[in-house]
């Protein structure tokens, strides 16, 4: 009989978990291949850490199944202990043993010949740039160095699945990007399926091959970072990744009329309210030319006039707020580098129509 290799290293099906009658994880399903990094992204309290804890075996699900390499490791009747699930765990507090050296921390949990353990420890410490510190204790290391020791320790037993819960949140912002990149390189080299929990969109975009966006215990959108960012399923999904502007409209004949021209609203019934969402970086600014704005174009639609409320330099870009003449609403536009027009300066705004999202108006 021919054995087939499972397509996914980690697979979870319809996981649910409640606490005190409140559903925290509601039917979550997810697949992660070997060598793939998937980020569970969402706000605090959305259920992402509870999902990770159930996979690790720290928390028991109310229903659902968990598989590693096609083998059932947990459902409501079968439960393989967490230490036998071939999963590595890495949390935000690192949880290093203060009384053990760096080498002893990394070797903790390893079995087999001492010589093989020692070689594995040396290889990983060399890979994370800490071979010279193998005899040091955790308190002698910086936060970034402790994080790399925790990574080496979690990877030492060659886990099939690596679970990471906000592992970079305790690090200095200046170090975080470098350590993320270093960690990602090591994880890819080891080939484990990685499930990373984070509430930071930038971190997910930087590290993930795939993002699973969670809200209220459910995965509301899943896909490659580019697609999740640029094709949000609703206004909340768009707003989670960046600031947004919202323009209201009403549908007539599958179209909604706005001061920026008409927008298609496919599938929305006539008379329904819609919201047109656009990010500040996708608003184009033109100076007022004696009251005459730029011509309407298919890609940008019609121009609409506003007056500068205030402008702030944010370090890499400038954020300019406009009060729009058509309804007094505020729209925000971001401009690279320094752009600080004086308050009350009239300007024309145009929208990048290929970056506008039209959603039925939410009840919230």
C-alpha positions, -999 to +999 in steps of 0.1 A: +000+000+000+014+034-010+015+060+017+007+096+008+022+126+024-005+150+038-008+183+020-008+203+052+014+199+083-012+215+105-050+213+100-077+225+124-114+219+117-143+237+132-127+245+166-150+260+192-145+272+227-167+289+253-160+304+287-189+311+311-214+307+283-196+332+260-183+319+227-146+328+224-137+307+194-165+300+169-159+273+142-123+282+133-108+261+105-073+266+092-046+248+072-008+255+073+017+237+051+053+229+060+076+259+057+046+282+056+040+311+080+004+319+087-006+348+109-037+348+131-043+386+131-070+404+150-077+427+180-073+417+216-100+394+228-110+380+193-100+344+202-067+341+184-046+332+215-072+307+227-070+291+193-033+287+196-036+273+231-060+246+219-036+236+192-008+235+218-029+213+241-029+239+269-066+245+264-093+219+255-117+227+227-155+221+231-157+207+196-135+204+165-105+185+154-067+191+152-044+172+129-006+173+125+007+156+093-027+141+088-027+124+122-055+133+146-040+147+178-071+160+195-109+160+193-135+156+220-126+119+226-089+117+216-063+139+232-026+135+227-007+153+255+009+186+246+044+174+251+038+147+224+022+168+198+055+178+181+047+214+185+071+242+195+058+271+217+071+306+219+053+333+239+058+370+245+075+365+279+101+340+265+098+319+297+135+311+299+148+293+330+168+318+350+189+292+367+200+275+335+227+288+310+218+297+274+230+263+262+210+244+290+179+264+281+181+254+244+189+218+253+159+215+277+135+189+263+161+173+240+165+136+241+191+112+227+229+111+229+245+140+247+269+146+218+240+149+193+222+173+217+253+194+220+257+197+183+220+207+178+224+234+205+256+247+189+240+248+155+210+267+166+229+292+187+252+298+158+222+303+135+207+330+158+241+346+164+245+337+201+271+309+200+295+331+220+269+334+248+262+297+254+275+298+289+257+330+299+225+332+319+193+348+307+197+379+329+230+387+312+213+390+278+193+418+262+156+414+254+164+407+218+190+381+227+166+364+251+140+363+223+165+345+200+174+320+228+136+313+232+134+307+194+164+283+195+149+264+224+115+260+207+131+248+175+157+224+192+134+193+192+126+199+155+089+205+159+066+199+130+045+229+140+057+262+156+032+282+176+041+318+184+020+341+205+029+378+202+066+369+204+080+403+195+057+426+216+081+430+244+110+442+222+122+478+216+106+491+184+141+498+169+151+462+173+118+446+163+121+447+125+156+432+125+147+404+149+115+396+130+135+392+098+161+370+115+134+349+131+117+344+098+149+333+081+155+307+108+119+294+107+120+290+070+153+271+072+138+247+097+108+240+076+081+239+104+046+250+098+043+283+117+012+298+132+019+333+145-006+353+166-004+390+165-026+421+167-002+442+146-011+444+109+024+455+100+039+424+116+015+401+098+022+418+065+060+416+071+062+379+081+032+360+068+027+339+037-009+339+046-031+360+069-062+348+087-081+379+100-101+371+131-130+390+146-154+379+174-141+344+175-143+338+137-119+340+107-136+366+085-110+367+058-080+346+048-054+348+020-021+363+009-012+396+026-016+416-006-051+402-012-063+406+024-050+442+025-062+453-009-094+433-012-110+436+023-143+418+028-159+447+047-153+481+062-140+467+094-114+446+076-102+476+057-100+498+088-080+472+107-050+477+084-050+515+082-069+547+086-098+550+062-121+576+048-158+568+044-181+585+019-218+577+022-242+572-007-275+556-018-280+531-045-301+537-076-299+513-105-268+496-091-250+529-090-244+554-061-239+591-069-212+610-050-194+643-055-166+622-070-188+607-096-209+575-098-197+542-083-209+507-091-227+489-062-233+454-076-257+432-057-270+461-035-307+468-038-320+501-049-326+525-020-300+509+002-273+530+018-237+522+010-203+533+022-174+540-001-141+533+017-107+547+006-074+550+024-057+584+028-028+574+005-051+568-024-065+604-025-049+626-051-045+664-044-046+692-069-043+729-062-074+750-069-070+768-102-094+798-099-123+775-090-117+751-119-106+717-109-090+690-130-111+671-156-129+639-147-110+608-158-122+571-158-095+561-133-100+590-109-136+600-115-148+636-108-128+660-086-144+675-055-132+706-037-122+709+000-103+733+022-074+724+044-084+720+081-049+711+093-017+694+081+008+674+101+042+659+093+043+623+105+080+615+099+078+597+065+047+614+052+023+643+058-013+639+067-036+666+054-073+669+066-098+686+043-133+699+050-153+690+019-175+717+004-203+693-006-213+682+029-188+696+054-173+661+061-136+655+068-114+635+044-078+627+051-051+625+025-015+613+031+014+627+010+050+614+009+076+637+025+068+672+037+036+688+025+021+714+049-004+737+032-019+765+052-053+761+068-083+772+045-062+766+014-087+754-013-077+722-032-093+696-054-093+660-044-096+630-066-100+593-056-081+564-071-112+544-081-093+511-083-086+515-046-121+524-035-143+497-018-181+499-019-198+481+010-234+480+022-238+503+052-232+484+084-257+487+113-229+492+138 
